[in-house]
Amino acid sequence: MRRLIGFVLFWIAIGMALMMFLHSQLLGLIIIFLLLLLGYNLFSC
């Protein structure tokens, strides 16, 4: 369980760093929505 939490926290940090360089809020929201949808589908199956 600790490895899973560490993996998730690592990718949250990568996403935060990416959003610092991405200046378009609309594009950021689209990326967040798509990744949440993908993550939910991968977690459920």
N, C-alpha and C positions, 0 to 999 in steps of 0.2 A: 504494500500500500504506500509506503514511503517513497518508493521509486516512481510510482504513478504520480504522486503529488509533486515530486521534484521535476518530472517530465512536463507536467502541466505548467508549473511555475516558470520553467525555462522558456516555454513557448509564449507565455504571457509577456515575459520580458522582451523576447524577440519582437512580438507584436507592438509593444509600447515603443521600442526603438524605431521600428518601421514607421509608426505614426508620427514620430518626431520629424522625419524627413518628408513625409507625405503632407502636402499643404492643402489638398482638396478634401473638405469635410464630406462631400457627397461620395467621392470615391472611397473614402475610409469607411463610411457607413455601409456601402455596398459590399466591401470586402468583409466587414464584420458580420453582416447578415449571411453571406455565403458560407463563411467558415463556421458560424454557429449551426447552420443547417447541415453542413457536411459532418461536423462533429456529433450532432444529435443522431444522424443516420448511422454513423460508424459505431456509436456507443450503444444504440438500440439493437443492432443486428448481431 
